[in-house]
Amino acid sequence: MRKLKVAVVFGGRSAEHEVSLQSARNVIESLDRDRYEPVLIGIDKEGRWFLNESSIQLLNAGDPKMIRLTDGGHEIALMPNGSGSGLINLESNTRLGKIDVIFPVLHGPFGEDGTIQGLAKLANLPCVGAGILGSAVGMDKDVMKRLLHDAGIPIGKFVTLTAVTREKYPYDELVERLSPVLFVKPANLGSSVGISKVRDEKEYNKALDLALSYDLKVVVEEEIRGREIECAVLGNEDPRASIPGEVIPHTDFYSYEAKYIDENGAGLEIPAKLPVHVVKMVQETAINTFKALECLGMARVDVFLTEDERIIVNEINTIPGFTRISMYPKLWEFSGISHQELVDTLIQLALDDYSKRSRLKVSVEI
């Protein structure tokens, strides 16, 4: 049987560029070479696509702070074609062959927000993970929270502001409305990039400046005291949930450094020490969140578990980290699915969804 050409796309125009490079290495290493032929596409921070012909070529690969794409390589573009899209070398204007499925390992804007998912749809190609809608709403913390609220899924109190409206939300008013300690976050970013925990007005204004340097929209959230529980979801119409795990930050909160750079920045307890009925509650909440936001393929749902056993959804990640210390693959590994099986399942889910959508009518019968 012919090997499927899997275009693993990584890097990207995002503050999470370096995280993507780390995640991509593990995805590529987990591809079954007997079934799949990887086509490695690195996107630099200017948005240019480059073909890494033999392996993922990175500089400072062992240093999460300094890791980056190598210079050079063939600059390419995706050439949409109804009968099967492929890549074209922009330098020589030559076709490089067709691909069968896109596996985006792009965290943050221009990758996790529906953009590459829309490109895949235009190119008539299967794409691993959520589609355009699920990716977009999962990325936008403001829209995500509003949809979850409407679906009856518990969330924390929050407000949304912009550079234009920030003066309408003075610090003292938000403390009274939300909580004495606040979290300020860019609405459309992940991996804890641009997030601040604030306790006074000076920190608040500094945090707003930081968040608005990453995004045009900012969410300010109440502090929720509780255990940080994460649950992985896998599937399409009938998804399943993993064993939950617990994040035990060794710093003030689960920061970017704790997630991807400092292996001692947080403890990951898998499985989380929870009563059976709470495990079931977490899993049901994760699946309900996945469905409410129209997700497909994969997601990691992060919740808070309060002392009185209330579960409050913090966020969803539709392209969760795949680094060697990331929760998503670890949760499935402890749930009985190896890294290779997980990557294979995700590709098959993408192909299955594509097949079903390809059978839908595209013309009106008269």
TACOR-V367255 format. One record per residue. N is the residue number from 1. RES is the residue in three letters. PSI is psi in radians with two decimals (NA if undefined). OMEGA is omega in whole degrees, -180 to 180 (none if undefined). BURIAL is 1 if it has 16 or more other ideal C-beta (glycine too) atoms within 10 Angstrom, else 0. Layout:
<<N	RES	PSI	OMEGA	BURIAL> <N	RES	PSI	OMEGA	BURIAL>>
This chain:
<<1	MET	2.39	-179	0> <2	ARG	2.39	176	0> <3	LYS	2.44	176	0> <4	LEU	2.35	177	1> <5	LYS	1.98	-178	1> <6	VAL	2.00	178	1> <7	ALA	1.81	177	1> <8	VAL	2.03	-175	1> <9	VAL	2.23	-173	1> <10	PHE	2.96	-177	1> <11	GLY	-2.09	173	1> <12	GLY	2.91	-180	1> <13	ARG	1.31	-175	1> <14	SER	2.68	174	1> <15	ALA	-0.20	178	1> <16	GLU	0.34	-179	1> <17	HIS	-0.86	-176	1> <18	GLU	-0.63	177	1> <19	VAL	-0.72	179	1> <20	SER	-0.72	-180	1> <21	LEU	-0.73	179	1> <22	GLN	-0.76	180	1> <23	SER	-0.74	-177	1> <24	ALA	-0.68	179	1> <25	ARG	-0.77	-178	1> <26	ASN	-0.62	176	1> <27	VAL	-0.80	-179	1> <28	ILE	-0.75	180	1> <29	GLU	-0.37	-178	0> <30	SER	-0.10	179	1> <31	LEU	2.29	177	1> <32	ASP	1.89	-176	0> <33	ARG	-0.25	176	0> <34	ASP	-0.35	-177	0> <35	ARG	-0.49	-173	0> <36	TYR	2.51	173	1> <37	GLU	1.92	-178	0> <38	PRO	2.38	171	1> <39	VAL	1.93	-169	1> <40	LEU	2.09	-176	1> <41	ILE	1.99	177	1> <42	GLY	2.29	178	1> <43	ILE	2.17	-179	1> <44	ASP	3.11	-175	1> <45	LYS	-0.14	173	0> <46	GLU	-0.06	178	0> <47	GLY	0.15	178	0> <48	ARG	2.43	-180	1> <49	TRP	2.31	179	1> <50	PHE	2.48	179	1> <51	LEU	2.09	173	1> <52	ASN	1.76	-164	1> <53	GLU	-0.65	-173	0> <54	SER	-0.62	-179	0> <55	SER	2.92	178	0> <56	ILE	1.90	-174	1> <57	GLN	1.94	-177	1> <58	LEU	2.55	172	1> <59	LEU	2.52	179	0> <60	ASN	0.76	-174	0> <61	ALA	-0.47	-179	0> <62	GLY	-0.02	-177	0> <63	ASP	1.83	-177	0> <64	PRO	-0.42	180	1> <65	LYS	-0.55	-173	0> <66	MET	-0.07	-176	0> <67	ILE	2.41	177	1> <68	ARG	2.90	177	1> <69	LEU	2.58	174	1> <70	THR	2.70	177	0> <71	ASP	2.72	176	0> <72	GLY	-2.82	-176	0> <73	GLY	2.99	-178	1> <74	HIS	2.15	175	1> <75	GLU	2.27	-172	0> <76	ILE	3.03	174	1> <77	ALA	2.75	176	0> <78	LEU	2.23	-179	1> <79	MET	1.80	180	0> <80	PRO	2.45	179	0> <81	ASN	2.25	-177	0> <82	GLY	-0.53	-177	0> <83	SER	0.06	-180	0> <84	GLY	1.96	-175	0> <85	SER	2.71	-180	1> <86	GLY	-2.98	-178	1> <87	LEU	2.66	177	1> <88	ILE	2.38	176	1> <89	ASN	2.02	-176	0> <90	LEU	-0.40	-179	0> <91	GLU	-0.74	-177	0> <92	SER	-0.10	-178	0> <93	ASN	0.69	179	0> <94	THR	2.57	179	0> <95	ARG	2.49	-177	0> <96	LEU	0.21	178	1> <97	GLY	2.84	-177	0> <98	LYS	2.75	173	0> <99	ILE	2.78	-174	1> <100	ASP	-0.53	-177	1> <101	VAL	2.55	177	1> <102	ILE	2.31	175	1> <103	PHE	1.62	-179	1> <104	PRO	2.21	173	1> <105	VAL	1.03	-174	1> <106	LEU	1.98	-180	1> <107	HIS	2.40	176	1> <108	GLY	-2.86	-178	1> <109	PRO	2.67	180	1> <110	PHE	0.46	179	1> <111	GLY	-0.77	-178	1> <112	GLU	0.00	-172	1> <113	ASP	0.21	178	1> <114	GLY	-0.13	-176	1> <115	THR	-0.92	-179	1> <116	ILE	-0.45	176	1> <117	GLN	-0.65	176	1> <118	GLY	-0.67	177	0> <119	LEU	-0.73	179	1> <120	ALA	-0.68	180	1> <121	LYS	-0.74	177	1> <122	LEU	-0.61	-179	0> <123	ALA	-0.02	179	1> <124	ASN	0.84	-179	0> <125	LEU	2.48	172	1> <126	PRO	2.58	-179	1> <127	CYS	2.22	-179	1> <128	VAL	2.38	175	1> <129	GLY	-2.90	-177	1> <130	ALA	2.70	176	1> <131	GLY	-2.80	-176	1> <132	ILE	-0.89	-175	1> <133	LEU	-0.91	-179	0> <134	GLY	-0.67	179	1> <135	SER	-0.77	-177	1> <136	ALA	-0.84	-177	1> <137	VAL	-0.51	177	1> <138	GLY	-0.52	-179	1> <139	MET	-0.64	-174	1> <140	ASP	1.83	-175	1> <141	LYS	-0.56	179	1> <142	ASP	-0.95	-179	1> <143	VAL	-0.72	179	1> <144	MET	-0.85	-177	1> <145	LYS	-0.66	180	1> <146	ARG	-0.70	179	0> <147	LEU	-0.72	179	1> <148	LEU	-0.70	177	1> <149	HIS	-0.79	180	0> <150	ASP	-0.48	180	0> <151	ALA	0.01	178	0> <152	GLY	0.33	179	0> <153	ILE	2.19	-174	1> <154	PRO	2.32	175	0> <155	ILE	2.89	176	1> <156	GLY	2.87	177	1> <157	LYS	2.51	-178	0> <158	PHE	2.85	169	1> <159	VAL	2.73	179	1> <160	THR	2.38	180	1> <161	LEU	2.92	178	1> <162	THR	3.12	177	0> <163	ALA	-0.55	-179	0> <164	VAL	-0.63	-173	0> <165	THR	-0.01	-174	0> <166	ARG	-0.57	-179	1> <167	GLU	-0.32	179	0> <168	LYS	-0.11	-177	0> <169	TYR	1.25	179	1> <170	PRO	2.70	-175	0> <171	TYR	-0.85	-176	1> <172	ASP	-0.67	-180	0> <173	GLU	-0.69	-180	0> <174	LEU	-0.62	177	1> <175	VAL	-0.74	179	1> <176	GLU	-0.63	-176	0> <177	ARG	-0.59	-173	0> <178	LEU	-1.30	-179	1> <179	SER	2.82	-180	1> <180	PRO	-0.57	176	0> <181	VAL	2.35	-176	0> <182	LEU	2.67	170	1> <183	PHE	2.26	-180	1> <184	VAL	2.19	-173	1> <185	LYS	2.50	166	1> <186	PRO	2.43	-176	1> <187	ALA	-0.57	-173	1> <188	ASN	1.05	177	1> <189	LEU	2.75	180	1> <190	GLY	-2.83	177	1> <191	SER	0.42	180	1> <192	SER	0.32	178	1> <193	VAL	2.29	176	1> <194	GLY	0.17	-178	1> <195	ILE	2.45	178	1> <196	SER	2.51	171	1> <197	LYS	2.13	-172	0> <198	VAL	2.55	-177	1> <199	ARG	-0.09	178	0> <200	ASP	3.04	-174	0> <201	GLU	-0.66	179	0> <202	LYS	-0.80	177	0> <203	GLU	-0.64	-179	1> <204	TYR	-0.85	-179	1> <205	ASN	-0.67	177	0> <206	LYS	-0.71	179	0> <207	ALA	-0.68	177	1> <208	LEU	-0.76	178	1> <209	ASP	-0.76	-180	0> <210	LEU	-0.87	-178	1> <211	ALA	-0.69	-179	1> <212	LEU	-0.21	174	1> <213	SER	-0.27	179	0> <214	TYR	-0.44	-175	1> <215	ASP	2.76	179	1> <216	LEU	-0.23	-178	0> <217	LYS	2.44	-176	1> <218	VAL	2.46	172	1> <219	VAL	2.41	175	1> <220	VAL	2.15	-173	1> <221	GLU	2.69	173	1> <222	GLU	2.72	172	1> <223	GLU	2.24	178	1> <224	ILE	2.08	180	1> <225	ARG	2.05	-179	0> <226	GLY	3.03	178	1> <227	ARG	2.50	-179	1> <228	GLU	1.89	-177	1> <229	ILE	2.40	179	1> <230	GLU	2.50	-178	1> <231	CYS	2.32	-180	1> <232	ALA	2.49	179	1> <233	VAL	2.47	-177	1> <234	LEU	2.22	177	1> <235	GLY	-3.13	176	1> <236	ASN	-1.78	-178	0> <237	GLU	-0.50	-177	0> <238	ASP	1.23	-173	0> <239	PRO	2.79	175	1> <240	ARG	2.75	-178	0> <241	ALA	2.57	180	1> <242	SER	3.09	166	1> <243	ILE	2.33	178	1> <244	PRO	2.64	174	1> <245	GLY	2.86	180	1> <246	GLU	2.37	173	1> <247	VAL	2.20	178	1> <248	ILE	1.57	-177	0> <249	PRO	2.43	174	0> <250	HIS	-0.02	177	0> <251	THR	-2.97	-175	0> <252	ASP	-0.64	173	0> <253	PHE	3.06	-174	0> <254	TYR	1.45	-172	1> <255	SER	3.04	176	1> <256	TYR	-0.79	-178	1> <257	GLU	-0.71	-179	0> <258	ALA	-0.55	-178	1> <259	LYS	-0.68	-166	1> <260	TYR	-0.29	-173	1> <261	ILE	-0.91	-176	1> <262	ASP	1.87	-179	0> <263	GLU	-0.32	178	0> <264	ASN	0.17	-177	0> <265	GLY	-0.38	179	1> <266	ALA	2.61	174	1> <267	GLY	2.41	176	0> <268	LEU	1.99	-179	1> <269	GLU	1.92	-178	0> <270	ILE	2.14	-5	1> <271	PRO	2.76	175	0> <272	ALA	2.52	179	1> <273	LYS	1.61	-176	0> <274	LEU	2.58	172	1> <275	PRO	2.70	-177	0> <276	VAL	-0.73	-177	0> <277	HIS	-0.52	178	0> <278	VAL	-0.68	175	1> <279	VAL	-0.79	180	1> <280	LYS	-0.70	178	0> <281	MET	-0.76	179	1> <282	VAL	-0.80	-179	1> <283	GLN	-0.74	179	1> <284	GLU	-0.70	178	0> <285	THR	-0.72	179	1> <286	ALA	-0.78	-179	1> <287	ILE	-0.74	179	1> <288	ASN	-0.66	177	1> <289	THR	-0.80	178	1> <290	PHE	-0.81	-178	1> <291	LYS	-0.71	-178	1> <292	ALA	-0.53	-178	1> <293	LEU	0.23	175	1> <294	GLU	0.74	-179	1> <295	CYS	2.84	178	1> <296	LEU	2.71	171	1> <297	GLY	-1.39	-173	1> <298	MET	2.72	171	1> <299	ALA	2.70	170	1> <300	ARG	2.21	-179	1> <301	VAL	2.19	-178	1> <302	ASP	2.23	-178	1> <303	VAL	2.84	170	1> <304	PHE	2.40	175	1> <305	LEU	1.96	-177	1> <306	THR	2.96	-178	0> <307	GLU	-0.54	179	0> <308	ASP	0.36	174	0> <309	GLU	0.54	169	0> <310	ARG	2.49	178	0> <311	ILE	2.15	-178	1> <312	ILE	2.15	-178	1> <313	VAL	2.25	175	1> <314	ASN	-0.97	-180	1> <315	GLU	3.02	174	1> <316	ILE	2.54	175	1> <317	ASN	2.00	-176	1> <318	THR	-0.34	168	1> <319	ILE	1.41	-177	1> <320	PRO	2.81	179	1> <321	GLY	2.50	177	1> <322	PHE	0.38	180	1> <323	THR	3.01	-176	1> <324	ARG	-0.23	176	0> <325	ILE	0.29	-179	1> <326	SER	2.58	-176	1> <327	MET	-0.69	-171	1> <328	TYR	-0.99	179	1> <329	PRO	-0.55	179	1> <330	LYS	-0.73	180	1> <331	LEU	-0.73	179	1> <332	TRP	-0.58	177	1> <333	GLU	-0.75	177	1> <334	PHE	-0.31	177	0> <335	SER	0.04	174	1> <336	GLY	0.20	180	0> <337	ILE	2.07	-179	1> <338	SER	2.90	178	0> <339	HIS	-0.75	-179	1> <340	GLN	-0.75	178	0> <341	GLU	-0.66	-179	0> <342	LEU	-0.84	180	1> <343	VAL	-0.71	178	1> <344	ASP	-0.78	180	1> <345	THR	-0.72	180	1> <346	LEU	-0.69	178	1> <347	ILE	-0.76	-179	1> <348	GLN	-0.63	176	1> <349	LEU	-0.70	178	1> <350	ALA	-0.74	180	1> <351	LEU	-0.67	-180	0> <352	ASP	-0.79	179	0> <353	ASP	-0.73	179	1> <354	TYR	-0.74	-179	1> <355	SER	-0.75	-180	0> <356	LYS	-0.73	-179	0> <357	ARG	-0.49	180	0> <358	SER	-0.35	-180	0> <359	ARG	-0.09	179	0> <360	LEU	2.59	-178	0> <361	LYS	2.46	178	0> <362	VAL	0.12	177	0> <363	SER	2.74	-178	0> <364	VAL	2.27	177	0> <365	GLU	2.19	-178	0> <366	ILE	NA	none	0>>
